[in-house]
């Protein structure tokens, strides 16, 4: 039987476990028959209603934490795009036959995202296994040590969840510090002589790969020349921000004295070899010569820069791509290429968070970038940068941070 012959709606309803689909605003989009059977509700009492309107906390239990814990988990899945298995929960529900009377219930929930074509989270899957009878049966079957062990199990599950929440809060504080550090190290330069430029940095949602992306613009020695670079450090948090700052500063200094971008990346690669955390970092640098109207470039494992010509034609600068920094134990000279440009052309450098999506070929992201530049290319760099980010980043934010530099030549 092929996929087109399978009735997935019928499969969903026939699943033996409890499964609900929630919209990102936590309103029920659908529930399966097993879910309705276990909670004792009808479809019209759930679908189209907010999760916590249907299942609020037990008002008679001042220590109830079911709503708070489930809400935090679902929001985390929505923000990060990652599944979240929760600890054992006590979450009482109102007896559908006796309003005002609450049933003590225990659950083991697991929440997961469903992605849309653009990589955004469009639905949340709430899969729940009820363990109330297991808790009662095992607790009532034995005495002494058995009951102590059951109580210990539930207590440890609660403690584990509280510990995870404290760790998430600590990570959130570290993320704020790392973002502040990165913001202080990245230049906010908008003018390049008499040429307009725009720079952007967008952190990832959640905790994935934040603070590893960087950009730089530097005046080069000799003539009317400019160096424009972007790079990406694998990792997140303060460690990634620290490595990012070291690599950006090193390339900025090297570019001022290097004969060309390839030599600048050669030196940067040797430096990355002695920097912990710089393994597999990528970078691309371009030397723009406004007198000769040429761009010379070299890439260390990074997505290609884009040159949009005044007539709207888009050219990917991909003829000098090499391995990431510190990829070879014995470095060899990196490749370098050049191309011409006319007044009014636009140079665009970016990191992979702008173009990469789950389960999507990178060429699709590059085509999406080219299309956006073609449609908005006549605008100034500032509104152009905003338009590109608005169209290419998922509505809820990307799971990788993004740097973008646009220079009108």
Steps between C-alpha positions, in 0.01 A plus 500: 500500500644838404473819709222645284277202588535546877226694680714680757197661665362153572842387624513797738158415645590132538828557686496295823655783705367841597601763242387861455602761244530858622538820305794720605257705713419176692150462358399143419512432125411130530495212749481128443232266633722357773569849634126573527429162660762536774418859598124450467438794266321541169661634187301824511623557855865496389559588133500876456548564873815607686682216673486655845138607469414133453746374762577764765684426823306350788383809695489292821872420482716807576813300405374405154766548231349316201407809298827678569716200408308405185484862382877540546571179306273591207642851477850353500413266211344789309807721553775245439343255255615210718296228668469509878434195718358609834547342839212308660221751574210515739233689308148468642200535268139582576258206500287553186204335673532693826589868446705639787648162587862440402671170425858441607681399179865429405643540149820454301492767222727550199469800268635537147490756215350471152678721246356691207669528159702803613637325808262674743312311773138476384364239744592348835451129562396421857537126566394389845513168681285472811671319789241560772401136533864393503576736786193387695544129430865488594444723797209292628652160430786525744571645837801655659791509255282473185299808590816685597653422160189623315500823699872535433443455124246779486709727722810447287303576182385830651853583613639420155251733337581781744874447439448516122308824541782654705750390235290661226483824698878496549548438129266787417712733714817378329336557162422861592860560607634335184274711278609817679865401457451424134317827442791688654751325271313530171537835318191710441653677201249615241707729276793383288645823369236627258348151468195393699506178702267309734594241761267266688529230763204284603548248785348156473182418687558284805854392574628359171818641346462849641791746507729326252435719193695817425566761234758771440569795271853641492680765296793342315841656451575634151242668279126518544446146631275328750505157665163339573483170689261269680565184699335228705628326814344167597356511851296733715514729800796678651753252361385556141488876551857497629631296207304718260664812641848353465452390139334825394778711653771279349353518149447875531868552583624249243293649218674836540838352411416194286561499125147369444208321664650153448812596692288657773309172543826301491626695800162481674498122455838469670374716783180293533718193549605626845159637608288251693149493355600622153485152348286489182439877515427652159566844351489685171675827424480738207737780403312771312713732282288803412770646273532184290134397539597146602410265785758241600374229731579174676284268709591255777202267490244782506192563280589720200460879502252649255570778251184657360580703189319829424287322235368259764713203400611295802847344509611259773870538575574129526822449301735506800346270762724290723484303826407660835764665716737257671369211287847392381787403732743639242344811343540562126436832322130569461337583163407853402286644221397842369204651323415843363218726612339822379394800708172429673560127545422342838722262697331267749674279758310282748521193723323170448215578740356719223469227239503156665182319605433154636454232235566751220780512245727803538441593135137570587609752762744664259225531238271657760771755585559582132127550444467733800799708389366526145161625618632751756843580360417855393444608862772637729702251706309565824149416372651230277651327805167516682315356199745212459480403868122530501462272198769242572484447876211285630218697669591366844873554451776271374667221698842635403621856544537719192741775396441712190706775335382700198723758326393719208809527277 
